[in-house]
Amino acid sequence: MAGRTFAVGLGALGWMVFPPEHRTLLAELAELAASAREHA
């Protein structure tokens, strides 16, 4: 649970700090991670 909270906080920080191109990359990585969890 703490790891997930940390990851969400880090993602939110990145979303605010990084330019739009990086936001798109972060969104794609998050989607891949969610997909991998569903199939695990």
Secondary structure, DSSP 8 states (H G I E B T S, - for coil): -HHHHHHHHHHHHHHHHS-HHHHHHHHHHHHHHHHHHHH-
